[in-house]
Amino acid sequence: MNAAQETLQVYERWAPLYPPVAHNPLMRIEQRAMLEAWPHVAGRRVLDLACGSGRYSRALLESKAAQVVSLDFCMPMLQRVEGSRRVCASMMQLPFLAECFDVVVSGLALAHASAVRPWAAEVSRVLCPGGTLLYSDFHPEAARAGLTRSFKDAENVTLTVPHQLYSVDEQVGAAVAAGLRLQMVRELRVGYELQEPFPGSESFYSQWHGLPLVLVVRAGK
Ligand SMILES: C[S@@+](CC[C@H](N)C(=O)[O-])C[C@H]1O[C@@H](n2cnc3c(N)ncnc32)[C@H](O)[C@@H]1O
């Protein structure tokens, strides 16, 4: 089984427990930073790339986007998305014509790309000139330090999603090579942006103080 198939299997198990809202402390700081960098979407055509259960699709509809397309390769996730056009496909091969979106938003998914340069090239291909890409992800430094993206399924079994390590430099290089211009690179750190208490947080905060946990990137075409 390759990494994409393994990733899909884990998300199929996660989907019933994955509501379309920020449902943990990491997602809450990530979503706040994404909304602070939110592009102008009213009246625009927007792609929610690797949409999951539709957290950002909802926000895009609330922001009055003219058309929201929600894409994910996990059908049980897509089935939870409401109000937008849903497409089941890989984010590595987008079933869209060139330059058909004004904005692409992608939450917490880049590290599931099989390669970062083709991912950025594919996003750039579907963005029209003047368009905007806004994405977030679990920070590569957090993954390098050994933190994982994991959850307990309905049977209380802990599952961990595979994660590719693309450094910030690689991500920036991929965006530039794809013809995108960086507008913002923001890192959210343990003990700074993340301060919310949770079970076990005292030892988490003392062990990981200062570690970048989330990366948010905005680029224009
Ligand atoms: C951590 S979830 C994030 C969901 C949503 N974007 C959010 O922020 O709430 C990652 C999503 O990426 C999707 N995904 C992973 N690899 C993918 C791929 N190669 N193509 C399309 N979707 C993918 C998963 O199915 C999952 O729904």
The ligand as a Gaussian input file, in Angstrom:
#p B3LYP/6-31G(d) Opt

LIG

0 1
 C       -6.443000      17.184000       8.216000
 S       -7.730000      16.976000       7.047000
 C       -8.148000      18.685000       6.765000
 C       -9.547000      18.859000       6.276000
 C       -9.986000      20.303000       6.041000
 N       -9.187000      20.924000       5.005000
 C       -9.889000      21.104000       7.312000
 O       -8.950000      21.904000       7.423000
 O      -10.733000      20.929000       8.198000
 C       -6.855000      16.564000       5.564000
 C       -7.769000      16.207000       4.398000
 O       -6.942000      16.010000       3.259000
 C       -7.513000      14.977000       2.484000
 N       -6.459000      14.457000       1.583000
 C       -5.302000      13.866000       1.948000
 N       -4.584000      13.543000       0.861000
 C       -5.316000      13.931000      -0.212000
 C       -5.101000      13.862000      -1.617000
 N       -3.996000      13.320000      -2.131000
 N       -6.046000      14.374000      -2.435000
 C       -7.191000      14.899000      -1.935000
 N       -7.457000      14.983000      -0.608000
 C       -6.522000      14.516000       0.246000
 C       -8.005000      13.976000       3.516000
 O       -8.961000      13.093000       2.987000
 C       -8.553000      14.915000       4.594000
 O       -9.936000      15.165000       4.393000

